[in-house]
Amino acid sequence: MRPQRLRREGLLVKGIVHAPRTTLLTLTILVVLGAALLPMIARKGRTNDDSAHRARDPLAPLDAPLPASGFRATVTALDPPATLLGGQSVEVAVRVRNDGDRPWPATPPGGGQYALHLGDRWLDPRGGRPPLDDARAPLPHPLYPGEEATVPLTITAPPTAGLYTLEIDLVQGGAAWAGANGGTPARIIVWVLP
């Protein structure tokens, strides 16, 4: 504020700006709230920084199925194909976020009965063909609730030409899909050409 305006509003006395008590109280509250919220904001913003995950103790592999509340994921295909040739393989970058209330360990070498993977399957939007299970990709590091990772997944188009829905989701073991537990899988319409 300019000195003339400060004098006019009674806020300038001998060159010192005096703020009303309500302003000082508001600033104090903002500083205290900011200090209290900063650690929560920092935790919420964790993403793909592998160095932060390497510094943590690794999580033990899962020895039982995750409960529905811990097995929720939001999956987003970052560069999905619109068309593919029958049998063609391409790598798709996929972002997976842990929306559950349990941490997910990295996929151990060799997997395991309850290991988590990113997986895909091809669905017939008209329901004429059964789903075709396709590929699996391991989680590269542990994901705590609210964290996300980008995972490369190599998909292979079905051999039969037609219109398909490519569904990409988190899979536990061989058959439990996170979308069935309230998760949000990526679903992309893909034309498979002969």
Summary of the structure (lengths in Angstrom):
residues: 194
radius of gyration: 25.5
end to end distance: 71.1
largest distance: 85.0
contacts: 532
relative contact order: 0.19
helix: 22%
strand: 36%
